[in-house]
Each structure stands twice: as C-alpha cells, then as structure tokens.
Amino acid sequence: MLDIDQPVLRFWETEFKELSPRKSKSGKRQYKEYDLKVLRRIKQLLYKERYTIEGARRKLATKEKPTEIPDKIREKFQQIKTGLQELKQIIEK
C-alpha cells in the first residue's frame, strides 16, 4: 500500500514511538488510518526530505503550526462561497 518493505516497517516501529499498530490475536499488525498517516510522514521525512532517523524523530515530535491563508486567497474563497450560495438560491426557486 505504501511501498515500504516489512523489515523497514519493523525497524521504524522500534525507532518512532508515534508508530504503534495494534496486533491481532494471531500476531498480525493492524494499521489504523493514524498509523498510515504517520508512516507516510516518516517516509516523506526520510526519503524525500532526507532527514536522518534522529532528525525525523525530532521533526515528528514537534507540532508544526498550520500556515496562515493569505488574505487574497481568503477573499477569493469568500467570493466563490457567495457565488455558490447565490447559485443554490437560483436552483431552489
């Protein structure tokens, strides 16, 4: 699904505390959506952004602040929203 080899997944599970999939009674790992999100982020940090394991661990531990939406874009979204509301009113008549 994420194109990550099993040994790599097992290694990451030992290195990143954020990654802890549940195990079924038979011992199979059950990855939830949160686990998949963490795996995608780890993969991005290690392979695309070229962080070390330690660097990726620190990056995951910090809470990244969401970026502010620039006023121009916010205004454009508001115009689109208004236009859609007007269109909805026309359709409902």
PDB file of N, CA, C and O in Angstrom:
ATOM      1  N   MET A   1       0.824  -1.198   0.000  1.00  0.00           N
ATOM      2  CA  MET A   1       0.000   0.000   0.000  1.00  0.00           C
ATOM      3  C   MET A   1       0.872   1.269   0.000  1.00  0.00           C
ATOM      4  O   MET A   1       0.618   2.206  -0.757  1.00  0.00           O
ATOM      5  N   LEU A   2       1.891   1.281   0.851  1.00  0.00           N
ATOM      6  CA  LEU A   2       2.782   2.440   0.916  1.00  0.00           C
ATOM      7  C   LEU A   2       4.130   2.165   0.274  1.00  0.00           C
ATOM      8  O   LEU A   2       5.006   3.029   0.253  1.00  0.00           O
ATOM      9  N   ASP A   3       4.290   0.969  -0.243  1.00  0.00           N
ATOM     10  CA  ASP A   3       5.534   0.562  -0.889  1.00  0.00           C
ATOM     11  C   ASP A   3       6.731   0.668   0.071  1.00  0.00           C
ATOM     12  O   ASP A   3       7.766   1.252  -0.248  1.00  0.00           O
ATOM     13  N   ILE A   4       6.540   0.076   1.259  1.00  0.00           N
ATOM     14  CA  ILE A   4       7.602   0.032   2.264  1.00  0.00           C
ATOM     15  C   ILE A   4       7.798  -1.433   2.641  1.00  0.00           C
ATOM     16  O   ILE A   4       6.835  -2.124   2.971  1.00  0.00           O
ATOM     17  N   ASP A   5       9.033  -1.906   2.593  1.00  0.00           N
ATOM     18  CA  ASP A   5       9.318  -3.302   2.918  1.00  0.00           C
ATOM     19  C   ASP A   5       9.035  -3.597   4.393  1.00  0.00           C
ATOM     20  O   ASP A   5       9.161  -2.723   5.252  1.00  0.00           O
ATOM     21  N   GLN A   6       8.647  -4.852   4.669  1.00  0.00           N
ATOM     22  CA  GLN A   6       8.336  -5.250   6.040  1.00  0.00           C
ATOM     23  C   GLN A   6       9.483  -5.019   7.026  1.00  0.00           C
ATOM     24  O   GLN A   6       9.248  -4.497   8.117  1.00  0.00           O
ATOM     25  N   PRO A   7      10.707  -5.390   6.676  1.00  0.00           N
ATOM     26  CA  PRO A   7      11.792  -5.133   7.640  1.00  0.00           C
ATOM     27  C   PRO A   7      11.954  -3.654   7.977  1.00  0.00           C
ATOM     28  O   PRO A   7      12.291  -3.293   9.105  1.00  0.00           O
ATOM     29  N   VAL A   8      11.712  -2.812   6.990  1.00  0.00           N
ATOM     30  CA  VAL A   8      11.805  -1.366   7.220  1.00  0.00           C
ATOM     31  C   VAL A   8      10.693  -0.929   8.172  1.00  0.00           C
ATOM     32  O   VAL A   8      10.932  -0.142   9.089  1.00  0.00           O
ATOM     33  N   LEU A   9       9.478  -1.436   7.958  1.00  0.00           N
ATOM     34  CA  LEU A   9       8.366  -1.110   8.858  1.00  0.00           C
ATOM     35  C   LEU A   9       8.674  -1.525  10.290  1.00  0.00           C
ATOM     36  O   LEU A   9       8.435  -0.764  11.227  1.00  0.00           O
ATOM     37  N   ARG A  10       9.198  -2.721  10.455  1.00  0.00           N
ATOM     38  CA  ARG A  10       9.513  -3.225  11.798  1.00  0.00           C
ATOM     39  C   ARG A  10      10.590  -2.347  12.461  1.00  0.00           C
ATOM     40  O   ARG A  10      10.518  -2.058  13.656  1.00  0.00           O
ATOM     41  N   PHE A  11      11.574  -1.936  11.677  1.00  0.00           N
ATOM     42  CA  PHE A  11      12.617  -1.055  12.202  1.00  0.00           C
ATOM     43  C   PHE A  11      12.015   0.275  12.634  1.00  0.00           C
ATOM     44  O   PHE A  11      12.316   0.772  13.719  1.00  0.00           O
ATOM     45  N   TRP A  12      11.166   0.855  11.788  1.00  0.00           N
ATOM     46  CA  TRP A  12      10.543   2.132  12.119  1.00  0.00           C
ATOM     47  C   TRP A  12       9.711   2.019  13.390  1.00  0.00           C
ATOM     48  O   TRP A  12       9.669   2.951  14.193  1.00  0.00           O
ATOM     49  N   GLU A  13       9.048   0.878  13.573  1.00  0.00           N
ATOM     50  CA  GLU A  13       8.240   0.691  14.782  1.00  0.00           C
ATOM     51  C   GLU A  13       9.114   0.760  16.036  1.00  0.00           C
ATOM     52  O   GLU A  13       8.655   1.203  17.089  1.00  0.00           O
ATOM     53  N   THR A  14      10.358   0.327  15.925  1.00  0.00           N
ATOM     54  CA  THR A  14      11.250   0.391  17.087  1.00  0.00           C
ATOM     55  C   THR A  14      11.829   1.790  17.278  1.00  0.00           C
ATOM     56  O   THR A  14      12.202   2.154  18.393  1.00  0.00           O
ATOM     57  N   GLU A  15      11.908   2.565  16.223  1.00  0.00           N
ATOM     58  CA  GLU A  15      12.553   3.879  16.272  1.00  0.00           C
ATOM     59  C   GLU A  15      11.601   5.041  16.543  1.00  0.00           C
ATOM     60  O   GLU A  15      12.020   6.065  17.081  1.00  0.00           O
ATOM     61  N   PHE A  16      10.334   4.899  16.180  1.00  0.00           N
ATOM     62  CA  PHE A  16       9.376   6.005  16.295  1.00  0.00           C
ATOM     63  C   PHE A  16       8.247   5.607  17.241  1.00  0.00           C
ATOM     64  O   PHE A  16       7.467   4.702  16.944  1.00  0.00           O
ATOM     65  N   LYS A  17       8.165   6.293  18.388  1.00  0.00           N
ATOM     66  CA  LYS A  17       7.146   5.958  19.381  1.00  0.00           C
ATOM     67  C   LYS A  17       5.728   6.281  18.879  1.00  0.00           C
ATOM     68  O   LYS A  17       4.753   5.720  19.379  1.00  0.00           O
ATOM     69  N   GLU A  18       5.614   7.177  17.901  1.00  0.00           N
ATOM     70  CA  GLU A  18       4.305   7.536  17.351  1.00  0.00           C
ATOM     71  C   GLU A  18       3.688   6.377  16.564  1.00  0.00           C
ATOM     72  O   GLU A  18       2.485   6.359  16.303  1.00  0.00           O
ATOM     73  N   LEU A  19       4.509   5.440  16.203  1.00  0.00           N
ATOM     74  CA  LEU A  19       4.071   4.325  15.371  1.00  0.00           C
ATOM     75  C   LEU A  19       3.917   3.078  16.238  1.00  0.00           C
ATOM     76  O   LEU A  19       4.904   2.472  16.654  1.00  0.00           O
ATOM     77  N   SER A  20       2.688   2.711  16.500  1.00  0.00           N
ATOM     78  CA  SER A  20       2.457   1.515  17.315  1.00  0.00           C
ATOM     79  C   SER A  20       1.158   0.834  16.888  1.00  0.00           C
ATOM     80  O   SER A  20       0.127   0.987  17.543  1.00  0.00           O
ATOM     81  N   PRO A  21       1.212   0.083  15.787  1.00  0.00           N
ATOM     82  CA  PRO A  21       0.000  -0.597  15.326  1.00  0.00           C
ATOM     83  C   PRO A  21      -0.423  -1.686  16.313  1.00  0.00           C
ATOM     84  O   PRO A  21       0.410  -2.289  16.989  1.00  0.00           O
ATOM     85  N   ARG A  22      -1.713  -1.919  16.380  1.00  0.00           N
ATOM     86  CA  ARG A  22      -2.225  -2.991  17.235  1.00  0.00           C
ATOM     87  C   ARG A  22      -1.914  -4.320  16.580  1.00  0.00           C
ATOM     88  O   ARG A  22      -1.695  -4.404  15.371  1.00  0.00           O
ATOM     89  N   LYS A  23      -1.898  -5.342  17.391  1.00  0.00           N
ATOM     90  CA  LYS A  23      -1.678  -6.687  16.862  1.00  0.00           C
ATOM     91  C   LYS A  23      -2.899  -7.534  17.152  1.00  0.00           C
ATOM     92  O   LYS A  23      -3.475  -7.462  18.238  1.00  0.00           O
ATOM     93  N   SER A  24      -3.291  -8.337  16.175  1.00  0.00           N
ATOM     94  CA  SER A  24      -4.412  -9.246  16.371  1.00  0.00           C
ATOM     95  C   SER A  24      -3.963 -10.411  17.247  1.00  0.00           C
ATOM     96  O   SER A  24      -2.787 -10.520  17.596  1.00  0.00           O
ATOM     97  N   LYS A  25      -4.899 -11.268  17.595  1.00  0.00           N
ATOM     98  CA  LYS A  25      -4.558 -12.428  18.418  1.00  0.00           C
ATOM     99  C   LYS A  25      -3.540 -13.328  17.733  1.00  0.00           C
ATOM    100  O   LYS A  25      -2.741 -13.996  18.389  1.00  0.00           O
ATOM    101  N   SER A  26      -3.580 -13.337  16.399  1.00  0.00           N
ATOM    102  CA  SER A  26      -2.631 -14.162  15.652  1.00  0.00           C
ATOM    103  C   SER A  26      -1.284 -13.470  15.450  1.00  0.00           C
ATOM    104  O   SER A  26      -0.369 -14.053  14.868  1.00  0.00           O
ATOM    105  N   GLY A  27      -1.157 -12.221  15.929  1.00  0.00           N
ATOM    106  CA  GLY A  27       0.105 -11.517  15.837  1.00  0.00           C
ATOM    107  C   GLY A  27       0.254 -10.620  14.618  1.00  0.00           C
ATOM    108  O   GLY A  27       1.290  -9.980  14.441  1.00  0.00           O
ATOM    109  N   LYS A  28      -0.784 -10.567  13.765  1.00  0.00           N
ATOM    110  CA  LYS A  28      -0.718  -9.681  12.597  1.00  0.00           C
ATOM    111  C   LYS A  28      -0.911  -8.240  13.033  1.00  0.00           C
ATOM    112  O   LYS A  28      -1.735  -7.944  13.899  1.00  0.00           O
ATOM    113  N   ARG A  29      -0.150  -7.357  12.430  1.00  0.00           N
ATOM    114  CA  ARG A  29      -0.269  -5.935  12.743  1.00  0.00           C
ATOM    115  C   ARG A  29      -1.491  -5.360  12.045  1.00  0.00           C
ATOM    116  O   ARG A  29      -1.764  -5.656  10.881  1.00  0.00           O
ATOM    117  N   GLN A  30      -2.217  -4.534  12.780  1.00  0.00           N
ATOM    118  CA  GLN A  30      -3.408  -3.891  12.236  1.00  0.00           C
ATOM    119  C   GLN A  30      -3.177  -2.382  12.237  1.00  0.00           C
ATOM    120  O   GLN A  30      -3.226  -1.732  13.282  1.00  0.00           O
ATOM    121  N   TYR A  31      -2.927  -1.845  11.060  1.00  0.00           N
ATOM    122  CA  TYR A  31      -2.636  -0.426  10.922  1.00  0.00           C
ATOM    123  C   TYR A  31      -3.939   0.354  10.764  1.00  0.00           C
ATOM    124  O   TYR A  31      -4.759   0.049   9.898  1.00  0.00           O
ATOM    125  N   LYS A  32      -4.114   1.350  11.602  1.00  0.00           N
ATOM    126  CA  LYS A  32      -5.272   2.237  11.502  1.00  0.00           C
ATOM    127  C   LYS A  32      -4.872   3.434  10.638  1.00  0.00           C
ATOM    128  O   LYS A  32      -3.712   3.577  10.250  1.00  0.00           O
ATOM    129  N   GLU A  33      -5.844   4.278  10.350  1.00  0.00           N
ATOM    130  CA  GLU A  33      -5.590   5.447   9.499  1.00  0.00           C
ATOM    131  C   GLU A  33      -4.503   6.337  10.097  1.00  0.00           C
ATOM    132  O   GLU A  33      -3.667   6.868   9.365  1.00  0.00           O
ATOM    133  N   TYR A  34      -4.507   6.502  11.409  1.00  0.00           N
ATOM    134  CA  TYR A  34      -3.485   7.313  12.059  1.00  0.00           C
ATOM    135  C   TYR A  34      -2.093   6.722  11.797  1.00  0.00           C
ATOM    136  O   TYR A  34      -1.155   7.456  11.489  1.00  0.00           O
ATOM    137  N   ASP A  35      -1.963   5.394  11.921  1.00  0.00           N
ATOM    138  CA  ASP A  35      -0.674   4.739  11.692  1.00  0.00           C
ATOM    139  C   ASP A  35      -0.199   4.967  10.257  1.00  0.00           C
ATOM    140  O   ASP A  35       0.983   5.210  10.016  1.00  0.00           O
ATOM    141  N   LEU A  36      -1.128   4.885   9.317  1.00  0.00           N
ATOM    142  CA  LEU A  36      -0.775   5.103   7.909  1.00  0.00           C
ATOM    143  C   LEU A  36      -0.311   6.542   7.684  1.00  0.00           C
ATOM    144  O   LEU A  36       0.619   6.794   6.917  1.00  0.00           O
ATOM    145  N   LYS A  37      -0.971   7.476   8.362  1.00  0.00           N
ATOM    146  CA  LYS A  37      -0.581   8.885   8.250  1.00  0.00           C
ATOM    147  C   LYS A  37       0.839   9.076   8.777  1.00  0.00           C
ATOM    148  O   LYS A  37       1.646   9.773   8.162  1.00  0.00           O
ATOM    149  N   VAL A  38       1.137   8.458   9.910  1.00  0.00           N
ATOM    150  CA  VAL A  38       2.474   8.557  10.494  1.00  0.00           C
ATOM    151  C   VAL A  38       3.497   7.915   9.565  1.00  0.00           C
ATOM    152  O   VAL A  38       4.580   8.464   9.362  1.00  0.00           O
ATOM    153  N   LEU A  39       3.161   6.762   9.002  1.00  0.00           N
ATOM    154  CA  LEU A  39       4.081   6.085   8.078  1.00  0.00           C
ATOM    155  C   LEU A  39       4.380   6.939   6.854  1.00  0.00           C
ATOM    156  O   LEU A  39       5.526   7.029   6.414  1.00  0.00           O
ATOM    157  N   ARG A  40       3.342   7.564   6.310  1.00  0.00           N
ATOM    158  CA  ARG A  40       3.544   8.439   5.149  1.00  0.00           C
ATOM    159  C   ARG A  40       4.478   9.596   5.504  1.00  0.00           C
ATOM    160  O   ARG A  40       5.357   9.965   4.726  1.00  0.00           O
ATOM    161  N   ARG A  41       4.267  10.159   6.695  1.00  0.00           N
ATOM    162  CA  ARG A  41       5.098  11.294   7.124  1.00  0.00           C
ATOM    163  C   ARG A  41       6.544  10.858   7.346  1.00  0.00           C
ATOM    164  O   ARG A  41       7.471  11.565   6.951  1.00  0.00           O
ATOM    165  N   ILE A  42       6.742   9.702   7.974  1.00  0.00           N
ATOM    166  CA  ILE A  42       8.092   9.189   8.195  1.00  0.00           C
ATOM    167  C   ILE A  42       8.780   8.954   6.851  1.00  0.00           C
ATOM    168  O   ILE A  42       9.936   9.331   6.661  1.00  0.00           O
ATOM    169  N   LYS A  43       8.066   8.336   5.936  1.00  0.00           N
ATOM    170  CA  LYS A  43       8.631   8.053   4.610  1.00  0.00           C
ATOM    171  C   LYS A  43       9.027   9.353   3.916  1.00  0.00           C
ATOM    172  O   LYS A  43      10.094   9.442   3.309  1.00  0.00           O
ATOM    173  N   GLN A  44       8.166  10.351   4.010  1.00  0.00           N
ATOM    174  CA  GLN A  44       8.467  11.650   3.387  1.00  0.00           C
ATOM    175  C   GLN A  44       9.711  12.271   4.011  1.00  0.00           C
ATOM    176  O   GLN A  44      10.594  12.754   3.303  1.00  0.00           O
ATOM    177  N   LEU A  45       9.774  12.257   5.337  1.00  0.00           N
ATOM    178  CA  LEU A  45      10.915  12.865   6.025  1.00  0.00           C
ATOM    179  C   LEU A  45      12.218  12.164   5.681  1.00  0.00           C
ATOM    180  O   LEU A  45      13.234  12.821   5.450  1.00  0.00           O
ATOM    181  N   LEU A  46      12.199  10.843   5.646  1.00  0.00           N
ATOM    182  CA  LEU A  46      13.430  10.092   5.417  1.00  0.00           C
ATOM    183  C   LEU A  46      13.848  10.065   3.951  1.00  0.00           C
ATOM    184  O   LEU A  46      15.017  10.280   3.633  1.00  0.00           O
ATOM    185  N   TYR A  47      12.906   9.806   3.070  1.00  0.00           N
ATOM    186  CA  TYR A  47      13.261   9.584   1.665  1.00  0.00           C
ATOM    187  C   TYR A  47      13.227  10.842   0.807  1.00  0.00           C
ATOM    188  O   TYR A  47      14.071  11.018  -0.071  1.00  0.00           O
ATOM    189  N   LYS A  48      12.257  11.716   1.057  1.00  0.00           N
ATOM    190  CA  LYS A  48      12.148  12.908   0.203  1.00  0.00           C
ATOM    191  C   LYS A  48      12.900  14.097   0.789  1.00  0.00           C
ATOM    192  O   LYS A  48      13.609  14.807   0.076  1.00  0.00           O
ATOM    193  N   GLU A  49      12.738  14.312   2.104  1.00  0.00           N
ATOM    194  CA  GLU A  49      13.383  15.460   2.733  1.00  0.00           C
ATOM    195  C   GLU A  49      14.772  15.115   3.275  1.00  0.00           C
ATOM    196  O   GLU A  49      15.493  15.992   3.750  1.00  0.00           O
ATOM    197  N   ARG A  50      15.139  13.843   3.203  1.00  0.00           N
ATOM    198  CA  ARG A  50      16.481  13.348   3.525  1.00  0.00           C
ATOM    199  C   ARG A  50      16.908  13.578   4.987  1.00  0.00           C
ATOM    200  O   ARG A  50      18.080  13.833   5.266  1.00  0.00           O
ATOM    201  N   TYR A  51      15.946  13.486   5.906  1.00  0.00           N
ATOM    202  CA  TYR A  51      16.286  13.578   7.325  1.00  0.00           C
ATOM    203  C   TYR A  51      16.943  12.281   7.772  1.00  0.00           C
ATOM    204  O   TYR A  51      16.737  11.227   7.171  1.00  0.00           O
ATOM    205  N   THR A  52      17.737  12.371   8.835  1.00  0.00           N
ATOM    206  CA  THR A  52      18.243  11.163   9.476  1.00  0.00           C
ATOM    207  C   THR A  52      17.110  10.618  10.356  1.00  0.00           C
ATOM    208  O   THR A  52      16.089  11.278  10.545  1.00  0.00           O
ATOM    209  N   ILE A  53      17.302   9.416  10.886  1.00  0.00           N
ATOM    210  CA  ILE A  53      16.290   8.853  11.792  1.00  0.00           C
ATOM    211  C   ILE A  53      16.071   9.801  12.975  1.00  0.00           C
ATOM    212  O   ILE A  53      14.933  10.103  13.333  1.00  0.00           O
ATOM    213  N   GLU A  54      17.151  10.259  13.566  1.00  0.00           N
ATOM    214  CA  GLU A  54      17.055  11.164  14.718  1.00  0.00           C
ATOM    215  C   GLU A  54      16.363  12.471  14.336  1.00  0.00           C
ATOM    216  O   GLU A  54      15.514  12.966  15.077  1.00  0.00           O
ATOM    217  N   GLY A  55      16.720  13.021  13.198  1.00  0.00           N
ATOM    218  CA  GLY A  55      16.098  14.256  12.735  1.00  0.00           C
ATOM    219  C   GLY A  55      14.613  14.073  12.470  1.00  0.00           C
ATOM    220  O   GLY A  55      13.803  14.929  12.825  1.00  0.00           O
ATOM    221  N   ALA A  56      14.260  12.967  11.853  1.00  0.00           N
ATOM    222  CA  ALA A  56      12.848  12.674  11.582  1.00  0.00           C
ATOM    223  C   ALA A  56      12.088  12.486  12.892  1.00  0.00           C
ATOM    224  O   ALA A  56      10.947  12.930  13.019  1.00  0.00           O
ATOM    225  N   ARG A  57      12.715  11.834  13.856  1.00  0.00           N
ATOM    226  CA  ARG A  57      12.091  11.628  15.167  1.00  0.00           C
ATOM    227  C   ARG A  57      11.791  12.975  15.827  1.00  0.00           C
ATOM    228  O   ARG A  57      10.703  13.182  16.365  1.00  0.00           O
ATOM    229  N   ARG A  58      12.764  13.886  15.781  1.00  0.00           N
ATOM    230  CA  ARG A  58      12.564  15.224  16.357  1.00  0.00           C
ATOM    231  C   ARG A  58      11.474  15.993  15.620  1.00  0.00           C
ATOM    232  O   ARG A  58      10.638  16.655  16.236  1.00  0.00           O
ATOM    233  N   LYS A  59      11.496  15.897  14.295  1.00  0.00           N
ATOM    234  CA  LYS A  59      10.505  16.609  13.475  1.00  0.00           C
ATOM    235  C   LYS A  59       9.093  16.116  13.784  1.00  0.00           C
ATOM    236  O   LYS A  59       8.158  16.911  13.879  1.00  0.00           O
ATOM    237  N   LEU A  60       8.945  14.801  13.941  1.00  0.00           N
ATOM    238  CA  LEU A  60       7.634  14.252  14.277  1.00  0.00           C
ATOM    239  C   LEU A  60       7.177  14.699  15.661  1.00  0.00           C
ATOM    240  O   LEU A  60       5.984  14.895  15.891  1.00  0.00           O
ATOM    241  N   ALA A  61       8.107  14.858  16.565  1.00  0.00           N
ATOM    242  CA  ALA A  61       7.776  15.223  17.941  1.00  0.00           C
ATOM    243  C   ALA A  61       7.302  16.673  18.050  1.00  0.00           C
ATOM    244  O   ALA A  61       6.531  17.006  18.950  1.00  0.00           O
ATOM    245  N   THR A  62       7.757  17.533  17.143  1.00  0.00           N
ATOM    246  CA  THR A  62       7.344  18.938  17.188  1.00  0.00           C
ATOM    247  C   THR A  62       6.010  19.091  16.485  1.00  0.00           C
ATOM    248  O   THR A  62       5.752  18.471  15.453  1.00  0.00           O
ATOM    249  N   LYS A  63       5.195  19.906  17.048  1.00  0.00           N
ATOM    250  CA  LYS A  63       3.891  20.186  16.436  1.00  0.00           C
ATOM    251  C   LYS A  63       4.081  21.308  15.427  1.00  0.00           C
ATOM    252  O   LYS A  63       4.422  22.434  15.790  1.00  0.00           O
ATOM    253  N   GLU A  64       3.861  20.994  14.169  1.00  0.00           N
ATOM    254  CA  GLU A  64       4.018  22.012  13.141  1.00  0.00           C
ATOM    255  C   GLU A  64       2.786  22.904  13.122  1.00  0.00           C
ATOM    256  O   GLU A  64       1.654  22.419  13.136  1.00  0.00           O
ATOM    257  N   LYS A  65       3.016  24.209  13.088  1.00  0.00           N
ATOM    258  CA  LYS A  65       1.907  25.144  13.062  1.00  0.00           C
ATOM    259  C   LYS A  65       1.359  25.234  11.646  1.00  0.00           C
ATOM    260  O   LYS A  65       2.122  25.291  10.681  1.00  0.00           O
ATOM    261  N   PRO A  66       0.027  25.246  11.521  1.00  0.00           N
ATOM    262  CA  PRO A  66      -0.537  25.399  10.178  1.00  0.00           C
ATOM    263  C   PRO A  66      -0.220  26.784   9.632  1.00  0.00           C
ATOM    264  O   PRO A  66      -0.169  27.761  10.379  1.00  0.00           O
ATOM    265  N   THR A  67      -0.012  26.857   8.354  1.00  0.00           N
ATOM    266  CA  THR A  67       0.312  28.139   7.749  1.00  0.00           C
ATOM    267  C   THR A  67      -0.947  28.986   7.604  1.00  0.00           C
ATOM    268  O   THR A  67      -2.045  28.466   7.404  1.00  0.00           O
ATOM    269  N   GLU A  68      -0.770  30.273   7.705  1.00  0.00           N
ATOM    270  CA  GLU A  68      -1.878  31.206   7.536  1.00  0.00           C
ATOM    271  C   GLU A  68      -2.274  31.284   6.068  1.00  0.00           C
ATOM    272  O   GLU A  68      -1.421  31.225   5.182  1.00  0.00           O
ATOM    273  N   ILE A  69      -3.572  31.417   5.817  1.00  0.00           N
ATOM    274  CA  ILE A  69      -4.052  31.597   4.453  1.00  0.00           C
ATOM    275  C   ILE A  69      -3.938  33.082   4.124  1.00  0.00           C
ATOM    276  O   ILE A  69      -4.475  33.918   4.851  1.00  0.00           O
ATOM    277  N   PRO A  70      -3.247  33.419   3.040  1.00  0.00           N
ATOM    278  CA  PRO A  70      -3.119  34.832   2.666  1.00  0.00           C
ATOM    279  C   PRO A  70      -4.490  35.474   2.421  1.00  0.00           C
ATOM    280  O   PRO A  70      -5.432  34.811   1.987  1.00  0.00           O
ATOM    281  N   ASP A  71      -4.582  36.780   2.708  1.00  0.00           N
ATOM    282  CA  ASP A  71      -5.850  37.497   2.580  1.00  0.00           C
ATOM    283  C   ASP A  71      -6.436  37.407   1.185  1.00  0.00           C
ATOM    284  O   ASP A  71      -7.652  37.287   1.038  1.00  0.00           O
ATOM    285  N   LYS A  72      -5.596  37.460   0.152  1.00  0.00           N
ATOM    286  CA  LYS A  72      -6.082  37.395  -1.226  1.00  0.00           C
ATOM    287  C   LYS A  72      -6.819  36.078  -1.489  1.00  0.00           C
ATOM    288  O   LYS A  72      -7.879  36.054  -2.114  1.00  0.00           O
ATOM    289  N   ILE A  73      -6.240  35.006  -1.006  1.00  0.00           N
ATOM    290  CA  ILE A  73      -6.856  33.687  -1.206  1.00  0.00           C
ATOM    291  C   ILE A  73      -8.127  33.583  -0.381  1.00  0.00           C
ATOM    292  O   ILE A  73      -9.131  33.043  -0.847  1.00  0.00           O
ATOM    293  N   ARG A  74      -8.091  34.099   0.847  1.00  0.00           N
ATOM    294  CA  ARG A  74      -9.284  34.075   1.696  1.00  0.00           C
ATOM    295  C   ARG A  74     -10.432  34.837   1.023  1.00  0.00           C
ATOM    296  O   ARG A  74     -11.576  34.384   1.044  1.00  0.00           O
ATOM    297  N   GLU A  75     -10.124  35.990   0.432  1.00  0.00           N
ATOM    298  CA  GLU A  75     -11.145  36.780  -0.267  1.00  0.00           C
ATOM    299  C   GLU A  75     -11.705  36.011  -1.459  1.00  0.00           C
ATOM    300  O   GLU A  75     -12.910  36.034  -1.710  1.00  0.00           O
ATOM    301  N   LYS A  76     -10.825  35.331  -2.193  1.00  0.00           N
ATOM    302  CA  LYS A  76     -11.269  34.560  -3.353  1.00  0.00           C
ATOM    303  C   LYS A  76     -12.205  33.430  -2.924  1.00  0.00           C
ATOM    304  O   LYS A  76     -13.226  33.185  -3.566  1.00  0.00           O
ATOM    305  N   PHE A  77     -11.848  32.739  -1.824  1.00  0.00           N
ATOM    306  CA  PHE A  77     -12.722  31.691  -1.300  1.00  0.00           C
ATOM    307  C   PHE A  77     -14.082  32.259  -0.907  1.00  0.00           C
ATOM    308  O   PHE A  77     -15.118  31.639  -1.149  1.00  0.00           O
ATOM    309  N   GLN A  78     -14.070  33.439  -0.301  1.00  0.00           N
ATOM    310  CA  GLN A  78     -15.331  34.063   0.105  1.00  0.00           C
ATOM    311  C   GLN A  78     -16.176  34.402  -1.126  1.00  0.00           C
ATOM    312  O   GLN A  78     -17.395  34.227  -1.103  1.00  0.00           O
ATOM    313  N   GLN A  79     -15.543  34.884  -2.195  1.00  0.00           N
ATOM    314  CA  GLN A  79     -16.275  35.182  -3.431  1.00  0.00           C
ATOM    315  C   GLN A  79     -16.882  33.909  -4.017  1.00  0.00           C
ATOM    316  O   GLN A  79     -18.030  33.912  -4.462  1.00  0.00           O
ATOM    317  N   ILE A  80     -16.123  32.838  -4.016  1.00  0.00           N
ATOM    318  CA  ILE A  80     -16.614  31.561  -4.540  1.00  0.00           C
ATOM    319  C   ILE A  80     -17.790  31.075  -3.699  1.00  0.00           C
ATOM    320  O   ILE A  80     -18.796  30.614  -4.237  1.00  0.00           O
ATOM    321  N   LYS A  81     -17.660  31.181  -2.372  1.00  0.00           N
ATOM    322  CA  LYS A  81     -18.720  30.746  -1.467  1.00  0.00           C
ATOM    323  C   LYS A  81     -19.998  31.538  -1.723  1.00  0.00           C
ATOM    324  O   LYS A  81     -21.087  30.969  -1.799  1.00  0.00           O
ATOM    325  N   THR A  82     -19.854  32.856  -1.854  1.00  0.00           N
ATOM    326  CA  THR A  82     -21.011  33.713  -2.117  1.00  0.00           C
ATOM    327  C   THR A  82     -21.659  33.332  -3.447  1.00  0.00           C
ATOM    328  O   THR A  82     -22.882  33.234  -3.547  1.00  0.00           O
ATOM    329  N   GLY A  83     -20.829  33.120  -4.461  1.00  0.00           N
ATOM    330  CA  GLY A  83     -21.354  32.732  -5.771  1.00  0.00           C
ATOM    331  C   GLY A  83     -22.099  31.408  -5.712  1.00  0.00           C
ATOM    332  O   GLY A  83     -23.149  31.258  -6.337  1.00  0.00           O
ATOM    333  N   LEU A  84     -21.573  30.461  -4.975  1.00  0.00           N
ATOM    334  CA  LEU A  84     -22.238  29.160  -4.843  1.00  0.00           C
ATOM    335  C   LEU A  84     -23.558  29.277  -4.080  1.00  0.00           C
ATOM    336  O   LEU A  84     -24.530  28.597  -4.409  1.00  0.00           O
ATOM    337  N   GLN A  85     -23.591  30.136  -3.065  1.00  0.00           N
ATOM    338  CA  GLN A  85     -24.838  30.348  -2.320  1.00  0.00           C
ATOM    339  C   GLN A  85     -25.900  30.982  -3.216  1.00  0.00           C
ATOM    340  O   GLN A  85     -27.072  30.612  -3.149  1.00  0.00           O
ATOM    341  N   GLU A  86     -25.490  31.937  -4.054  1.00  0.00           N
ATOM    342  CA  GLU A  86     -26.429  32.571  -4.988  1.00  0.00           C
ATOM    343  C   GLU A  86     -26.940  31.554  -6.001  1.00  0.00           C
ATOM    344  O   GLU A  86     -28.125  31.540  -6.332  1.00  0.00           O
ATOM    345  N   LEU A  87     -26.038  30.697  -6.494  1.00  0.00           N
ATOM    346  CA  LEU A  87     -26.427  29.654  -7.438  1.00  0.00           C
ATOM    347  C   LEU A  87     -27.414  28.684  -6.793  1.00  0.00           C
ATOM    348  O   LEU A  87     -28.372  28.259  -7.438  1.00  0.00           O
ATOM    349  N   LYS A  88     -27.193  28.337  -5.551  1.00  0.00           N
ATOM    350  CA  LYS A  88     -28.080  27.425  -4.825  1.00  0.00           C
ATOM    351  C   LYS A  88     -29.476  28.035  -4.712  1.00  0.00           C
ATOM    352  O   LYS A  88     -30.480  27.347  -4.900  1.00  0.00           O
ATOM    353  N   GLN A  89     -29.530  29.339  -4.402  1.00  0.00           N
ATOM    354  CA  GLN A  89     -30.828  30.008  -4.288  1.00  0.00           C
ATOM    355  C   GLN A  89     -31.572  30.001  -5.612  1.00  0.00           C
ATOM    356  O   GLN A  89     -32.787  29.804  -5.640  1.00  0.00           O
ATOM    357  N   ILE A  90     -30.852  30.213  -6.711  1.00  0.00           N
ATOM    358  CA  ILE A  90     -31.475  30.207  -8.045  1.00  0.00           C
ATOM    359  C   ILE A  90     -32.036  28.813  -8.356  1.00  0.00           C
ATOM    360  O   ILE A  90     -33.145  28.684  -8.874  1.00  0.00           O
ATOM    361  N   ILE A  91     -31.271  27.793  -8.040  1.00  0.00           N
ATOM    362  CA  ILE A  91     -31.689  26.417  -8.322  1.00  0.00           C
ATOM    363  C   ILE A  91     -32.894  26.023  -7.483  1.00  0.00           C
ATOM    364  O   ILE A  91     -33.766  25.303  -7.971  1.00  0.00           O
ATOM    365  N   GLU A  92     -32.969  26.472  -6.241  1.00  0.00           N
ATOM    366  CA  GLU A  92     -34.044  26.096  -5.348  1.00  0.00           C
ATOM    367  C   GLU A  92     -35.359  26.796  -5.652  1.00  0.00           C
ATOM    368  O   GLU A  92     -36.398  26.398  -5.125  1.00  0.00           O
ATOM    369  N   LYS A  93     -35.343  27.831  -6.489  1.00  0.00           N
ATOM    370  CA  LYS A  93     -36.582  28.561  -6.822  1.00  0.00           C
ATOM    371  C   LYS A  93     -37.497  27.763  -7.690  1.00  0.00           C
ATOM    372  O   LYS A  93     -38.573  28.238  -8.053  1.00  0.00           O
TER     373      LYS A  93
END
